[in-house]
Amino acid sequence: AYIIDDPAYEAAVSRIEELLMLLLPRYRAEGKSYVTVAFGCTGGRHRSVHVAERVARRLHDAGFSPTIAHRDLGAAPQDALEGSPVVL
């Protein structure tokens, strides 16, 4: 997979997960019932989906109940990297 071959990927996603693991118990203790976390990429069909799924698994394993909504997963490709060049 393209994203996991990026040298910065593991450190970046791990930091996001660590931040959420630090903050979510505090939000829960304050009585908050949900928090919205969003990831984006050029097309919203591969990279952001992968990161959202990975982070959700980590949160689930830690006892949280993440809900995932992939806004652009069914959308048409937006650029050459996503599979179809944009006509300008």
N, C-alpha and C positions, 0 to 999 in steps of 0.2 A: 504494500500500500504506500502510496506517495507520501502521505503525511508522516507516517512513522519512520520514514527514511530521513526526515529532516533532523539534523543534529540537535536542534533546539527543542524538538517536540517533547521528549520525555521530561526534561526539566520544567518546561512551561506548563504542561498539563499537571505534573506532580505539584507544582506550586499552587495552581488553581484548586486542586483537590485539598491540599493542606489548608488553604485559606478557608474553604467551605467547611472543613472539619473543625476548624477553630471557631468560626462564626455561627454556624447553625445551632449548636447547643445553646449559645447565648441568646439567639433570636427566640428559640423555643422557651427558654427560661423567662423571657420578657412577655410571653403569651402570644407571640406571633404564630399564626397557623400556616403561613406559607411564605416563601421567598421566590422571586423569579430570577432565574439565571439564564442568560441567552448567549449563544455562540453564533458567530456568523462567518461566512466565507463568500467568495465570489458568486458561486452558484447556489449554495445552500443545499447541496445534494450529496456531498461526499465528506469533505473535511470537517465541517461543523457537525454533521450527523455522527461521524466517528467519535469526535471529542465528546459530544453530548451523551452518547451511549456509554462511553467509558466512564465519564464522571458519574452518570446515573448508577452504573454498576457499583462503583465505589461507595456512593451514598447508601445504596440499598444494603450493601454488605455491612455498613456501619449502623444499620437499624433505622434509616430514614425511608420515606416512601416517595421517591421521586416520580413525577409524572412528566412524560416527554411529549412535546408537540413539535414535529418537524414541519415548519411552515412552508418551506419551498421544496420538500422532497419530491413531490409530484410535478413540479414545474419543469418547463422546457429548459434545456441547457442555455447558459448565458454567455459563454465565451469558448474559445478554442480549448482551454484547459478542461472545461467541463464537458466538451464533446461536440460543440457546434459553434462555428465562428459567428460573431455578431456582425450584421450588415449595417454599415454606417452610411 
